[in-house]
């Protein structure tokens, strides 16, 4: 998503060299942005061609896996970024929240486009462009409406022990505020929004678009990922398809399929062992018994915030 480059590089090094309970990181570092907005600590400010090129070179030298552009970056500077990223061998991720961003992002050769247009639809021509170009699209259903729909349709899940353990208090209050009466205007709005965005995802699936799962939630990424999986199943994907997109598909998109994404001899020993079958119910991905990363075994009960 974009985090301070030196900080996330240090986390990646800690993850690869120690047995700490730290996930693997493939990261862009700072977002390249033309104005601070609310992102000062996780951005590189660029306002000229030289600043764009030097910013990308700095990220390449620091080990970034790809470059993240923030939408307000003017299109002429995005053209420069696309050229420099190709020279540096780094893919680009950018927003695709309106049709224009989708079309220009594909035209400039971006590898990843994130989000979707909440109140409209990406119809035939844009969908065909995505599918034919091979661009990876991460619609981030959890943050684009699915989370709110879940809160109003199944409010009892807000009291779930794992939800309360891993959501920061501010996020719990935010979601709890979305509770409403069963047939309120708010709930009807959420249902309409969710149907709108899942229609786009269904069409992308039928056209063969390269879809990925993602959350856009730095504050509760793990729980939101489970919501994302549920949302894709609601959109018509089978649980097996969702699991493949979350593992094999993600590794292939990031160019690390030789080490991760499938269970094969010679690959890194990264596994999640479950107590229940996710092919029967995708919510069973939350029934985690053990996590193994690079051969190190972690017990979720020992990692709960109230214990450690």
N, C-alpha and C positions, 0 to 999 in steps of 0.2 A: 504493500500500500504506500510505502514511503515513510521512513523513519530516519533519525539522525545517522548518518553514514558510519561514523566512527563507533557509535554505540552498538548498532546492529552487527557490524563487523566483529566487534569484540564478543558479542553473544554467539555468533557463528563459530568463532574460534573456540570458545568455551565448550560449545556443544560437540565439536569434532574431536577435542583433545581430552575431555574429562568424562566422568560418569555422572555428572550433574543431570538433574531432571529438566533438561532444556531441549526443546525441539530442534530439528534441523532447520536451518535458515537458508533460503535462496532469496536474495533481497535486492531491491533497487537502490537502497540508501535514500538520500534526500529526493524529494520531488523537485523537478525543475519548474519554476513558477515565475511569473512576471510581476506579481504583487503579493505582499505577505498574506493578506487575508487573516485567517485564524491559524495559520500553519507555520509560523516563524521558526520554530525549533526543529522542524523536519523538512526544511526546504532549502534549495539553492536558488537565490534570486538571480535571474538572467534577463537582461534587457538589451543585449546586443549579440551579434553573430559570434564575436570572440568569446563572450561570456558563456554562450551555449556550448561552444566547442570545448572550451577549457573545463566547463562543468562536467561534461560527459567523459573527458579524458581523466579527470580526477576520480570519477566513479569507477572507470575501468581499472585504473591503477590500484584502487582500494579493494578490488575483488568483487564489485557488484555483479549480479547475475543478469540484470537487465536495467533499463532506464524507465522511470515513471515521469510522465508529463502531466501537469495540472491544466485543466481546460482553459483558463484565462490566458495561457501562453498564446500570443498572436500567431496566426497561421504562417506568416513568413519565417518566424523563428522556429516553428515546428518543422518546416521544410529543412532548415539548417540542422535541426536536431536529428531528423531522419537520415540525412546525409552523413553526419558525424557518427551516429550510432552504427550505421552500416560499415564505416571505415574501422570502427572499434570492435566490430563483431558482437555487438550487444543488441538484443531485441528491445522493442519499445512497447510499453503498456500505457494506455491513455483512456479517457472517458468516452463513452458512446451513449450519452443520455438524450441526444436528439439525432434525427436522421443525418443532419449535416456533419456531425462529429463522426458518425459511422462511415459515411461515404468518404470523407476526407482521410479518416484514419486508415481505411483500407487502401485508398489511393496512394498514401504516403508509405505504405508497406509496414504498418504497425503489426506486431505479432499478436497483441492482446488488446481487446476493447472491453471495457467494464460497464456494467449497469444497463439500463434500458429506459425507454420513455414511458413514465408511469401513466400519464393521462392520455396517451395516444397509442398508436401501434406502428411497428416496423413492418410495412406491408411488402408485397411481392418483390419490387425491384431491390430494396435494401436487403431483404432476406436472401435473394439470389446472389447479390454481391458478396455477402458474408460467406455463403456456402461455396461459391466458385473460387473465391480467393484463398480459402483455407485459413482465414483469420480465426483465432480463438476468441470466443465470446463468453464472458462470465456475466450473466444477467444479475447476479447478487439478489436473488428473490427474497432472502431473509430480511434484508434491510429495505427493500423496495415495496414492502407491504405484507409479506408473509408473517413476519413476527407479530405485527399488530393484529392480523386476522387470527392468529393462534391465541393471542391473549384474550380476545373477545369471545372466541368460540369455545375455548377450553380454559377458563380462568382458574380451574383447580390445579392446573399444572404450574401456576405461579408459586404454589406452596411446596413444590417438589424439593426434596432435600438437596439434590445436585444443583438445581436451579439457584437455590438460595446460597449454596456454598461457593459457587463460581461466578455468580453475577455480582459486580460491585453494587453497593447500596443505591447509588445514584441511578444505575440502570434498572434496578428492581422498581424503584419509585416511578421511573419513566414508563415502564411496561405496565405496572399496576394501574397507572392513570388511564390506560386504554380500555379498562373494563367498562362495559355498558350493559344496558338491558338487552335481552336476546334479539329483539327486533327493532332496535333503535336506528336512527339515521346513521350513526357512526358505524355500527356493525354492517349495515347495508353498503356503506361507502367502502369499508375494508373489503367486503366480499366482491364488490364490483372491481376494485383496484386489483385484487388478487386474480380474478378471472381474466382481466385485461392482460396482465403480464404473463400469466401462464399460457394464454393463447399464442403469444409471440414465441414462447419456448417450444410449444407443441409444433408450431409451423417450422421452426428452426430444426427440430428433430426430424421431421419428415423430409426436409431438404438436404439433410446430411451435414449441417453446420457443425464445426468443431466446438462443442460446448464444454465448459468447465464449471465446477462448483466453487463458489467463493462467498465471503460474508460481508466484507467491507466493515467489519466490526472489530477494532483493535481492543475494545474494552472487555468483550466476552467472546473471543474468537471460537473457542472450542464448542460451547453450547450453541452458538449461532450456526456452526457448521452442521450440527445435527438437525437444526431447523431447516437448513438449506437442503439437506438430503430428503427430509419429509416433503418439502415443497416441490422438489423434482418428481417425486412419486405422485404427488397430487396432479402434477402437470402431465402425467401419462407415462413416465418412465417406469420400468420395472425396478425392483430393488437391486437386482444384479447389474442392470445398466448403470444405476447410480453408484454402486460400489466400484465398478470399472472406471467411471469418469473420475471418481475421487482418488483413485490410486494409479492405475495404469495410464489413464488419460492425462492426469496431472504431470506424471513423470515424463511422459512423451512430450508434452507441451513445453516443459522446461529443459528438455534435452538431457535428462539424467536417467533415461530408461535403462541404461546399461548397469546402473547401481540400485535403482529403486523402482517401485510400482507394481512388481509381481514377485511371487515367491519362487525363486529359482536358485540352484547352486551357484555360488560365486557372487551373489548380490548381497547388499548390506542387510543385516538381520533386523529389520524394522517391522514389527508385527503388533497388531492389536488382537488380543484373545478375548472372546465374548462368552457370556453365560447363556445367551439365547441366539437363535438363528435369525439374522437380519433378512434372509430371503423370505421368511414368513411375515415379518413385520419390520419395516425399516427403522422403527423406533428402538429395535433391539441393538442398534449400534451404540446405544447409551448404556447397555448392560456390560460394562467393561470389567473383566476379571483381572487381566494383567496387560501392561504395555511393555514391549521389548524394543529397545532402540540400540542398534549396533551390538546386540548381544547382552546389553545391560537390562536387567529385569526390574520393573517398577510396579509396586502395589498401589493402586489408587487410594486405598484406605490410609496408607502412610503419607500420602501427598495432600490430603484434605487440608484446607487453610486452618481449620481449628486445631490441627495436630502439628502442623509444620509451617 
